[in-house]
Amino acid sequence: MTYEPDDLFYLKELFYNIENYSEIEKEQLNKSLNLFYGLASDNNNKWKKNFKDVIKGKGGISNSGKQKYTEISQKEFDKVSPKIIIKKALEKKADINKKLKKLYDGKQFKRTIIYEAPPYLLSIKEKNGSLNNEFVAEFILDNNCSSPYSNAIRGCFDNENEPILNILTSNKCGFFDVIPMPLPINSDLRNMWATEDKFVIKGKRIFVHFFEWGIENYIKQAEISKDKKHRIAIGIPLNNAITLYEYFAAKKIVKFGCHKNQKISFNDPHSIDFKDKKSGLWIHPFKNCVISTSNTPNAELMKLAFDKLPAVNSVKAILPCRR
């Protein structure tokens, strides 16, 4: 099975233009979700099983005491229509867009943090004999977000107390997710995107398309400073991150605008000499890669990406990025 360039159309529409679709037109988005999960991009809901497999078996309580995941039985999940699943994701997407607009409006950014995607957390419960579907998620700009992704930002800018929105604003730091809406992703899906030939469309892996769409959308809404070289921090799990580093090894430049200071050499190495350093921090060869051994962003690596000296002044090893 191969995908054609036109197959990407509905996926990009799902990401960035769904608000302008009628309810009837939204039915076409089955095509985009089938492509996202590696199925034939037909107008059917076969993607629903893959969606279920990705979120299967999750359970637990967050640090804040809120229920983050509910294990969903096949019987319960089969009762939920695709319309409900899409509806809940789009409701959260609208909330995310509102918060990003608040971050972007009237600001000029000297640096940008780029993460993979907001979490998809759908709690499905029996309530009074019927299903009660509640979207439970902690987006990075949500109040009291306590994920490793928000903690990396707090640690980078040495601010444990203020909301992430305030921390980013005061440090002239922008933010976007490459996948701009909550859809469940796991390691198996990332590996498929990164290795299977069917996900090479128009000479690029599907996650490269996602990344380029994300930048395109970001610079339409956010103002990027021209004063100094723009800095980015890539907090994307490694299979997808490596896809980007492999692609930009040849292409090299990523444009956040037309000014020379808005053009970034994506695969730049670190500018700090790490020789004869002996303690604590694992470093990737690319300066902007801030993913730690836990496959989540690290505050000290983010400091290096932004030319801030980390709290630890040494490293344990220089790790090559590889699958």
N, C-alpha and C positions, 0 to 999 in steps of 0.2 A: 504494500500500500504506500502510495505517495500522496503528498498534499500539493495543491496548486497555489500560486500566488493569490488567487481570488479567495481561497479558503481563509486567508488571514483577515479578510474584510470584516466578517461578522465578529471576530474576536476583538479587533480594535474598536469596533462599534460598541461591543459589550463594555470594554474598558472605559471609553471616553465619550460616547454619544448616546448611551441608552436612554437618557432622560428625554430625548426627542423622539422616541419610538412610541407608537400606539401599542395598546395591549395586543392587538392582532399581530403587529410587526414583531413584538417581543418573542413570539413563537419561533421565529427564525433563529433566535439565539441558542436553540438546541445545537445548531451547527457549530457555533463557537465553543460550546462546552464539550462537544465530542472531540473537536480538534485539541482543546486544552488537555484532555485526558488520553489522547493518543488513539482515538477511534475514528472511523470514517466520518467525514464531516457532513453527515446527512441530517435531515430535519426529523430527528427522533430523540427519545430520551434515554438512549443506551448509556450515556454518560453517568446516569444516576447510580449504577452499580459501582463504577470506578470511584465516584464521589464517596459512596458509602465505605468502600474498602480503604480509602485514605484516612477516614476519621474513625475507623473501627477500633474499639477497645480502649478509647481514651477515658480517663476518669480521675477525679481528684479535686482538691480544694486549693485555691490560690493562697498566697501569703496573706492577702487581705481578708481571707475568710470567705470570699465569694466562691460559689460553684463555678468552675471554669469549663468543665467538660461533663457530659453525661454519657455513659455507655449506652449506645443505641442498639436495640435488638433489631434483627432483620424484620421481624413482624411489625414493630413500631415504625421502622423506617419505610417499609413498603406502603404504609398508610399515608405518607407525606407526599403530596404531589410535587412535581418539578416546579410548578408555579410558586409554591410556598418557599422552596429552597432559594429560587432566584429572588423572590420578593424580599426575603429576610436579608440577603446579601446586598440588594440594592438599597434597602432602607439604611443599612450601616454605611454603605458607600456614600449616600447623601450626607450623612452626619460627618463622615471623614472629610468630604469636600468642603463642608461649611467650616470645619476647624482649620483646614489647610488655607482657605481663603483668609481667615483671620491672621494666620501666620504670615502670609505673603503680602497682604495689603499694606502699601506705603513703606515697605522695607526694602533695603538693598543688602544683598548677601555677599560676604567675602568667602564663604565656605559652604559646603553642602554635604549633608549626611544622606546616604542612599541605602535603604533597606530593601528586602525582597518583596514583602507583602504584609498587609494587616492579617491578624489571625482570624480564622473562621471558627467560631464557637457557637454551635446551635444546640440548645438544650431542648430535647423533646421529651415531654412528660405526659403521663396520663393525669387528667384533672377533671373530676366530676364526670367520669365516663367518656371524656373526649380528649383529643390530643391538644396540648398547650405548647406552642412553639415559641421559644424565647431566644433571641440572639444575645449571647453573653460574650462580650469581647473587650479586650483592653488594647485599644489602638494607642499608639505612642503619644498622642496629644489628649487622650482621655484623662480626666481627673483621676489621680491616685493610681496611674498605671505603674505596675511594679515588676515588669518583665526584665530579663537581662538586657533587652534592647534599650529600655529607658534608663536602666542603671548605668549602662556604658556612657550615655550622654551626661548623666549626672556626674559620674567620675571624671570624665574628660574635662568638664568645666568647673569641677570642684564645687558643686552646688547640690546638696542633698535635700533641700527643703522646698524650693520653689517649683511650681508646675513646669513641665517640660516646655510648654509654649513660651513662658517667660525666659527660661534659660536659653533657648534658641534665639529669641528676639534680642536679648541683651548681648549675645555673642555674635550677632549678625550672621547667623547660621541658618541656612535653608534646609529643607528636608523633603524627600518624596520616597514612596515605595515604587519599585519597578512594576509590580502588579498592583494596580491602584484600587482594587476591591478585594474583600475577603472571600477567598476560595481555598478549600483545603488542599494542602501540598504536603507530600512526605518525601523521604529520601529516594524511594523507588521511582517516583514521578520525576524528581530532579535528575536521577541517573538516566531515565529514558530520554528526557530532553537533551541531555549532554552527550549521549552516545549513539542513539538510534538514528539511522539515515533518514527515516521518514520525517524527522523534525528539522531537516535541513531544507529550507524553503527560500528560493531566490538567492542561493549561495550563502545563507546565514542560518545558524541554529535559531530555534524559535525564541530562546531567551535573549538573544541579541536583538531580535525584533522588539521584544518587550522593553528592553533597555533603551533602545533608540526612541520608541514611542514615549517612554517616560520622560526622557530629556526634552523631547519636542514639546510635550505638554507642560513641563515644569517651566521652561524658559518663556512660554507664552504668558504664564501667570506671575512669575517671580522676576524681580530685577536683580541682575548679577552685576556686582561691582566691577569696575574697570581699573581701580586704583592699583591693585596688586594681583599677582598670579592667583587665580581661583584655586582653592584646595578642595578635594573631595575625600570622603571616607566611605569605603565600600563595606557595608556590614551585611553581606549576602552569603549564605551557606556555600561551602566550597565547590560543589559540583557546578552550580550556576555561576559562581564567581570565576572559576577556572575557564569556563566557556567564554567569558568576557575577556580574560587575559590572553587566551589563545587567539581570539579574533583580533584584538587590538594590538597584538604583537606585530602584525603586518600593517594594519591601518594606522596605529599609533595615536593619532590625535582624536580627542573627543571635544566637540564644540558646545560650549555653553553660551555662545554669542559670537559676534564677528571680530571683536577686539582681540588683540594678541594675548591679553591677560585672561581672556575667557576661553582660550584654546589650551587644552590640557593634554600633555603626553601621558596617556593612561597607564602605561607600564613602567613609569619612572621608578628607579630603585631608591632606597633610603639615602639621605644625604649625610647621615651620621656614621662615623667609623665605629663599627661594633667589635673591632679586634681587641682581644685581651679582656673582654668583658665576661663576667662569670655568673651572674645570678639572675634568675627568676623569670624573664619574659621571653615567650616564644614569638619569633618574628618571621613573617613571610617576606620573600624577596621584593615584593611590590609595596611601595610606600603607602599607597592608599588602601591596602587590604587590612581590615581591622578585625577579622575573624580569628578567634582564639582556638585552642585545642578542643573546647567544648562546642565548636561550630556556632558560636554566638559572638556578638561584638564585644570587644575588650576596651576599657577606658584608656589604658596606657597605650595601646596600639592606635587608638583614635587621636591621642595627643601627638604621637609621632606623625600621623597623617597630616595634622594641622600645624606642624612645626613647633609643637610645644614639647619641651623636655619632659619625659615621663617621670613618675615618682621613683621608679627603679631605674638606676642609671646604667643597667647592663642587661645582657641577654643570655639565655641559655643555649640557643641554637638558631641558626638561620635555616628555616625550613623551606624547601621548594614546594610550590603549589603543585600537587598532582592528584589524579583520581585514584 
